[in-house]
Amino acid sequence: MLTKENGFTFDARVTVRPDRGTVFAFAALLAVLLAVYSNSFQGDWHFDDYFTIVESPSIRLQSLDWDGLKKSFYGPTYGTAAQRVARPAAYASFALNYLAGGTAVTGYHVVNFLIHVLTSFFLFLLIRLTLKLPPMREKYGAVAYPVALLSSFLWATSPLHVHAVSIIVQRMASMAGLGYVAALYFYARARTARTVRGRVAGGALCGAAALTAFATKENTAVFPLAVLLYDVFFIQGISAGTWKRALKWSPLPLAVVLALGLLYTDFAMERAVYESGVRPFSPLERLLTQARVFWLYLSLLLYPIPSRLMFLHDIDISRSMLDPWTTAAAVAALTFALAGAVLKARQAPLLSFAVLFFFLNHLVEGTLIPLELIFEHRNYIPAMFLFVPIAHGMVCCLDYFAYSRGFQYFVAGSLALLMAFQGHTTFERNDVVRSDVHLWLDNVRKAPNLSRPRINLAKHYYEAGMYDDAYRELKTAEELNRDTNLRQIGLASFNLGIYFLYQQRDVERAEQQFLRALERFPGHSSSIVGLSKVYLLRGKTAEAERLLRAHAPRNSRDAEMAVGYGLVLLKAGNAQGALRAAATAKELKGDAPQPWELSGEAWRRLGQWQKAAQCWKEVHRMNPGNPRAHLALVELHDRLGERAALADMAVRCLVLKGAQPLDAWLAGLARDNAVSAYEVNPRSLGAVIRREVAAEMARR
């Protein structure tokens, strides 16, 4: 403290003496979670990971400076017409991960895991503190520690949190959870502090944690209402007077929630989502369906067997209260549960608060906003208090059988077995989630009538050269036409177009598929580029140019569109325009070889052999197995008179072609000249390669 007597010095010493129970709780949580998540640290990138992190230029932080970090706040919208700050804390954390290790997955998984450990620990601290507060102390104070430890263990090891921890982009859920539970803990500390300093410190930490949560994910907007609910239940204590005071003060947190809602919500975009037909449900249908989703979430949390867990769930949409009939039952049960929680709040505060907290924290994602209907990771915050009454019941059960040590051991062993089963399920689920192909195989097996898992599985089949399997999955997905995002069916049509274009070489069917994709997904840039390649293969360069010129301005921050437009300009003889398009693509996705291919061919056509060679060397570095990079360098080394490099590249071409005859290999590549930057000339290149290989053999 600064006083005249102490010479205006500030004693900054802080004495922290954590008790053994706290240290044990943290160590135990860390050890158990390390065991159940030990197989997650090398997990693949999944789903939205690519769009949000891997392919997003905004998070590619090269140095720790404010300008670069600030750019990350915009996320994938950076540089687009729709650019806006969204979830800046989450995107900044991804940018810092990128600065530390690029796109290597391990660093991201380690951070996700540590966030989950800290969230679990803060939950333990919050529950223990809650049960020791004056209104709760008499009934629950004696068992505060075991109940807090057991409930935090049950929550932390729940298999429903695997996606929030092991799928990298879902750090948004776990990081929001950390800020949320830490803010609630510091609020409780501030409200019960005996000194002004304690209240100020607790309030400041609560505010900082809450701001972090708000800046991580929008579903935390209900935090002020959660604080009011917590205050009524655990700090003031349930009574008629506290309910009246809560109603009196409720306009303040409601105003904060409303302000946050207005800040977060893009009403025009949400209205456009419904009006465009992207979702196969109306706002009312979504609201009705969510009543059933709440009970599904609850059943999954309480009965999390592996066969019921998946990334994308298949659920029927509630078209009315009686279609299906379970909608009316779900709405009635939900109404009864909420009314019961309010009426029985004094007699059963833990259970009542858990029910109200669960419902409150599902409000944002469980009402009218046109999001996906169901994701398991959405239970990360709502389930935080759900296991407290369960843990209290378990502890009371052990205490009840204290008269019989043997039976008490039996009950304790049963509980330990139950926890071990849950931990094993989490470990097993992590093993599925670790591999992207296993994730989608698992999802197709459990939800065979959904289109999207099949589309994502087909991608892996295609990349593995299993083209018939990819075609089967894509065709099935297109025919099923079942998803909560109907544009995803357009991706099945697009991928079938790619299959027909490159594997079947059926240009007519490829065109049909690209047009079908654009009907289902209007403005889809990849389908537009695919259609332009169909036009190029048919010799309709002018038509391809008109198509891309019409769409390129609306997709100015799309690297694929820039490459496609550059290719068309190149084929139209506009090398300078191709260079400009390539420069745009490099800015957006500089680590991809396609923009460098465009630049290399444009410089070659302009007679700038050295610049062309530099570009094609970069392509070769990025993709050493690219045959066109080899052949372009053969031609350029020959023009530049670089004999040693030419001989080396000619020999590499022979290795690359394998057992296939050279002329057949070159002729096969030439068939795709119309849709490739570098056009293979089999006669001239074959002559150069044979000449140089013969000369090299003679020299040796």
C-alpha positions, 0 to 999 in steps of 0.5 A, a space after each residue: 500500500 502507498 502511504 507517507 509512512 512507508 515512503 510511498 513504496 508498494 509491497 508487491 509480494 503475494 503469498 500463495 499457499 495452495 492447499 494439498 487438496 487443490 494441488 492433488 485435484 490439479 495433478 489428478 485431473 492432468 494425469 487422467 486427462 493426459 491418459 484419455 487424450 494421449 492418442 489425440 496429439 497427432 490428430 488430422 485436420 478436420 472439416 472447418 479446420 481447413 477453411 478456418 486455419 490451414 487455408 486462412 491467410 489471416 492467421 499466418 502470423 510471421 512475427 509477433 507484431 500488433 498489425 499481424 495479430 490484429 489481422 487475425 481478428 477477422 478470421 476467414 473474412 479478412 480481405 473480403 467484402 464481408 470483413 468483420 471482427 469475429 471471435 478475435 481471441 480464438 483466431 489470435 490463438 490460432 495465429 500464435 500457434 501458426 507463428 510457433 509451428 506453422 501448420 504442424 498439428 501437434 502444437 495446436 492439439 497441445 494448446 487445446 488439451 491445456 485449455 481443457 485441463 485448465 477449464 476442468 480445474 477452474 470448474 473444480 474450484 468453482 464447484 468447491 467454492 459454491 458448496 462452501 458458500 453460506 446458503 450451501 455450507 450447512 448441507 453440502 460444506 462437509 462434502 464440498 471437496 469430494 463432490 467438486 472433484 468427482 463432478 469435475 472428473 465426470 465432466 472433464 472425461 465426458 466423451 461428448 467433449 472430444 470434439 471440443 478438445 481434439 478437433 482443432 477449430 473447436 478450440 472456440 468451444 473449449 476456450 470460451 468454456 475456460 473464460 466462462 467458468 473462470 469468470 464465474 469463479 472470480 465473480 463468486 470470489 469477488 462477491 464473497 471477498 471480505 476486503 475491498 482489494 479482494 472485491 476489486 481484484 475478483 471483479 477485474 479478473 471476472 471482467 477479463 475472463 468474461 471478455 475473453 469468453 465473449 471474444 471467443 464464441 457468441 454462445 457466451 452472451 448469456 453469461 450475465 444471466 448465468 451470473 444472476 442465476 448463480 447469485 440467486 441460488 448460491 450467494 443470496 440463497 433461494 427465497 421469495 425475496 431473492 426472486 423479487 430482487 432478481 427480477 428487479 435487477 434482471 433488466 441490467 443483465 438482459 440489456 448486456 445480453 441484448 447488446 451482445 446479441 446485437 453486436 454478434 448478430 448479422 440479421 441480414 445474413 441470417 435472414 438470407 440463409 433462411 430465404 436462400 433455402 440453404 437450410 431444409 427447415 424454417 425458424 419455427 421448425 428449427 425451434 421445435 426440433 431443438 426441444 428434441 435435441 435438448 433431450 438427445 444431448 441429455 441422453 448422450 451425456 448420461 449414456 455416452 456409449 460409442 455407438 451413439 457418438 458421431 460428428 454429424 447426427 441424423 435427426 428428423 426435422 419437427 414439421 409441427 408439434 405432432 410431426 413427429 409426435 415426439 416433438 410435443 412430448 419433448 416440449 411438454 417434458 422440457 416445460 415440466 423440467 423448467 417449471 419443476 426446477 423453479 418450483 423445487 429450487 429451495 429443496 433441491 438447489 443443485 439439481 434445479 440450478 443444473 437444469 436451468 444452467 443447461 437450458 440457459 446455455 443452450 439458448 443461443 445455439 438452440 433457438 432460431 439462429 440458422 445454425 446446424 441442428 446438432 453438434 456434441 461440442 455444444 454441451 461443453 458449457 451447458 453440462 458444467 453443472 450437470 454432474 454436480 447433483 450426480 456426484 453428490 448422489 454418489 458421495 451420499 451413497 458411499 456415506 450411507 453404506 458406511 455401516 458396511 465396509 464391504 458394501 461400501 467398497 463394492 459401491 466405490 468399485 462400481 463407481 470407479 468402474 463407471 468412470 473407467 468406462 467413460 474414460 475408455 469411451 473418450 479414449 476410443 472416441 479420440 482414436 476415431 477422431 484422430 484420423 479424418 478418414 476414420 471419422 467419416 467412415 465411423 459417421 457413414 456407418 452410424 448415419 448412413 442416410 446423411 449425405 455429407 459424411 459420404 461426400 467427405 469420405 469420398 474425398 479420401 477415396 479419391 485422393 487414395 486413387 480409389 476412384 470407383 469407391 469415391 464415385 459410389 459414395 458421391 452418387 449415393 450422397 447426391 441421391 440421398 439429398 439429405 443434409 441440414 445444409 443443402 449446399 453440401 449436396 452441391 459439393 457431391 455434384 461438383 466432385 462427381 464433375 471432377 470425377 467425370 472430367 479427369 477420370 472418365 474424361 467425359 466432358 459432357 457428363 462433367 458439364 452436367 454435374 458442374 451445372 447441377 452443382 451450381 443449381 444447388 450451390 449458386 456461386 460456388 467458385 470451384 464449380 464455376 472454375 470446373 465449368 470454365 475448364 469444360 469450356 477450355 477442353 471444348 475450345 470455347 476459350 472466349 466463353 470460359 473468359 466471359 464466365 470467369 470475368 462475370 464471377 471473379 469480382 465477387 470472389 476477389 479473395 478466392 485463390 482458386 478463382 484467381 488461378 482459374 481466371 489466370 489460366 483462362 487469360 493465359 489460354 486467351 493469350 493475355 500473359 500479363 493478365 495471367 501474371 496479375 491473377 497469379 500474383 493475387 493467388 500467391 497473396 491469398 495462398 502462396 504455399 500452393 503450386 498452382 499460382 507459381 505454375 501460372 507465373 512460370 508459363 506466363 513468363 515463358 510465353 513472354 520470353 523471360 526464360 530465367 524468371 520462368 525457370 525460377 517459378 517452375 523450380 518453386 513448383 518443383 520444390 513444392 511438389 517434387 512429383 509434378 511431371 509438368 514442372 519437370 518438363 517445363 524445366 527441361 525446356 527452360 534449361 535447354 533454352 538457357 543452355 544449362 547443360 548439367 541441370 538439363 541432363 539431371 532433369 531429363 534423367 528425373 523424367 525417365 524415373 518419374 514416368 516409370 515403366 510407361 514408354 516415354 512417348 505414351 507418357 508424354 502423350 497422356 500429359 498432352 491430353 490435358 494441355 487445354 486445362 494446364 498452364 504448361 502445354 506438353 509438346 511430346 515430339 520436341 520434349 521427347 527428342 530433348 530428353 532422349 538426346 540428353 539421356 544418351 549424352 549423359 550415358 555416353 559421358 558416364 
